[in-house]
Amino acid sequence: MASLRERLGRLEARAPAARLERIPVVISVLLTATERHRAVLRGEEPPPYSPEELEEMHREDLEVVAGGGVVGYLRESGGWDSPESAAVLDQWEEDARRRVEGGGDAHVT
């Protein structure tokens, strides 16, 4: 099966050149994370994140550690106020804090 990035590349190749736009880095992070997960499931070496993707993930971690980002949004939205949900968000925030402080592993998948 072709990777999502390869499939996207084929679609872009068929599109008119004037309409092509750069893939937003947040989408690129998602595509790479998906390909990394698929590689792990197949027992293969996961592809690396690009420097731009790593920079975006660090920026997102900084937002989370500061109480914002997706974790901050979810804390303010309904459905995340149960103790179990709060524990998931707390762990997500702690993982981001550890990555920002350099004491934890990089994004694995």
C-alpha positions as a Markdown table, in Angstrom:
| # | Residue | x | y | z |
|---|---|---|---|---|
| 1 | Met | 0.0 | 0.0 | 0.0 |
| 2 | Ala | 1.3 | 3.4 | -0.9 |
| 3 | Ser | 2.0 | 5.8 | 1.9 |
| 4 | Leu | -0.2 | 8.8 | 2.5 |
| 5 | Arg | 2.6 | 11.1 | 1.4 |
| 6 | Glu | 3.1 | 9.2 | -1.8 |
| 7 | Arg | -0.7 | 9.3 | -2.6 |
| 8 | Leu | -0.8 | 13.0 | -1.8 |
| 9 | Gly | 2.2 | 13.5 | -4.1 |
| 10 | Arg | 0.4 | 11.7 | -7.0 |
| 11 | Leu | -2.6 | 13.9 | -6.4 |
| 12 | Glu | -0.5 | 17.1 | -6.5 |
| 13 | Ala | 1.2 | 15.9 | -9.7 |
| 14 | Arg | -2.2 | 15.7 | -11.4 |
| 15 | Ala | -3.4 | 19.1 | -10.2 |
| 16 | Pro | -2.7 | 22.3 | -12.2 |
| 17 | Ala | 0.6 | 23.8 | -11.1 |
| 18 | Ala | -1.0 | 27.2 | -10.5 |
| 19 | Arg | -3.3 | 25.7 | -7.9 |
| 20 | Leu | -0.6 | 23.9 | -5.9 |
| 21 | Glu | 0.0 | 25.2 | -2.4 |
| 22 | Arg | 2.5 | 24.1 | 0.1 |
| 23 | Ile | 1.2 | 21.5 | 2.6 |
| 24 | Pro | 0.8 | 23.1 | 6.0 |
| 25 | Val | 3.4 | 21.8 | 8.4 |
| 26 | Val | 0.7 | 20.6 | 10.9 |
| 27 | Ile | -0.7 | 18.3 | 8.1 |
| 28 | Ser | 2.9 | 17.1 | 7.3 |
| 29 | Val | 3.3 | 16.3 | 11.0 |
| 30 | Leu | 0.1 | 14.2 | 10.9 |
| 31 | Leu | 1.2 | 12.4 | 7.7 |
| 32 | Thr | 4.6 | 11.6 | 9.2 |
| 33 | Ala | 3.1 | 10.4 | 12.5 |
| 34 | Thr | 0.7 | 8.1 | 10.5 |
| 35 | Glu | 3.6 | 6.7 | 8.4 |
| 36 | Arg | 5.7 | 6.2 | 11.5 |
| 37 | His | 2.9 | 4.3 | 13.2 |
| 38 | Arg | 2.4 | 2.1 | 10.1 |
| 39 | Ala | 6.1 | 1.4 | 9.9 |
| 40 | Val | 6.2 | 0.3 | 13.6 |
| 41 | Leu | 3.2 | -2.0 | 13.0 |
| 42 | Arg | 5.1 | -3.6 | 10.1 |
| 43 | Gly | 8.2 | -3.9 | 12.2 |
| 44 | Glu | 10.1 | -1.4 | 10.1 |
| 45 | Glu | 12.2 | 1.6 | 11.0 |
| 46 | Pro | 9.9 | 4.6 | 11.2 |
| 47 | Pro | 10.7 | 7.6 | 8.9 |
| 48 | Pro | 12.2 | 10.6 | 10.7 |
| 49 | Tyr | 10.4 | 13.9 | 11.2 |
| 50 | Ser | 11.7 | 16.8 | 9.2 |
| 51 | Pro | 13.4 | 19.7 | 11.0 |
| 52 | Glu | 10.2 | 21.8 | 10.2 |
| 53 | Glu | 8.0 | 19.1 | 11.7 |
| 54 | Leu | 10.1 | 18.9 | 14.8 |
| 55 | Glu | 10.0 | 22.7 | 15.1 |
| 56 | Glu | 6.2 | 22.6 | 14.8 |
| 57 | Met | 5.8 | 19.9 | 17.4 |
| 58 | His | 8.1 | 21.9 | 19.8 |
| 59 | Arg | 5.9 | 25.0 | 19.2 |
| 60 | Glu | 2.8 | 23.0 | 20.0 |
| 61 | Asp | 4.5 | 21.6 | 23.2 |
| 62 | Leu | 5.3 | 25.1 | 24.3 |
| 63 | Glu | 1.6 | 26.1 | 23.8 |
| 64 | Val | 0.5 | 23.1 | 25.9 |
| 65 | Val | 2.9 | 23.8 | 28.7 |
| 66 | Ala | 1.7 | 27.4 | 28.8 |
| 67 | Gly | -1.8 | 26.2 | 29.4 |
| 68 | Gly | -3.0 | 26.7 | 25.8 |
| 69 | Gly | -2.9 | 24.7 | 22.6 |
| 70 | Val | -5.1 | 21.7 | 22.1 |
| 71 | Val | -5.0 | 20.7 | 25.7 |
| 72 | Gly | -6.1 | 24.1 | 26.9 |
| 73 | Tyr | -8.9 | 24.1 | 24.3 |
| 74 | Leu | -10.0 | 20.6 | 25.4 |
| 75 | Arg | -10.0 | 21.6 | 29.1 |
| 76 | Glu | -12.4 | 24.4 | 28.3 |
| 77 | Ser | -14.7 | 22.3 | 26.2 |
| 78 | Gly | -17.4 | 20.0 | 27.4 |
| 79 | Gly | -16.8 | 16.3 | 27.7 |
| 80 | Trp | -13.3 | 16.5 | 29.2 |
| 81 | Asp | -14.3 | 17.2 | 32.8 |
| 82 | Ser | -14.5 | 13.7 | 34.2 |
| 83 | Pro | -11.6 | 12.5 | 36.4 |
| 84 | Glu | -10.5 | 10.0 | 33.7 |
| 85 | Ser | -10.5 | 12.7 | 31.0 |
| 86 | Ala | -8.7 | 15.2 | 33.2 |
| 87 | Ala | -6.0 | 12.5 | 33.8 |
| 88 | Val | -5.5 | 12.1 | 30.1 |
| 89 | Leu | -5.0 | 15.8 | 29.6 |
| 90 | Asp | -2.7 | 16.0 | 32.6 |
| 91 | Gln | -0.5 | 13.3 | 31.2 |
| 92 | Trp | -0.5 | 15.0 | 27.8 |
| 93 | Glu | 0.6 | 18.2 | 29.4 |
| 94 | Glu | 3.2 | 16.4 | 31.5 |
| 95 | Asp | 4.6 | 14.7 | 28.4 |
| 96 | Ala | 4.8 | 18.1 | 26.6 |
| 97 | Arg | 6.6 | 19.6 | 29.7 |
| 98 | Arg | 9.1 | 16.8 | 29.7 |
| 99 | Arg | 9.9 | 17.2 | 26.0 |
| 100 | Val | 10.2 | 21.0 | 26.4 |
| 101 | Glu | 12.6 | 20.5 | 29.4 |
| 102 | Gly | 14.6 | 18.0 | 27.4 |
| 103 | Gly | 14.2 | 15.3 | 29.9 |
| 104 | Gly | 11.9 | 13.0 | 27.9 |
| 105 | Asp | 11.9 | 11.1 | 24.7 |
| 106 | Ala | 11.1 | 12.8 | 21.5 |
| 107 | His | 7.8 | 12.1 | 19.9 |
| 108 | Val | 7.9 | 8.4 | 19.3 |
| 109 | Thr | 4.9 | 7.8 | 17.0 |
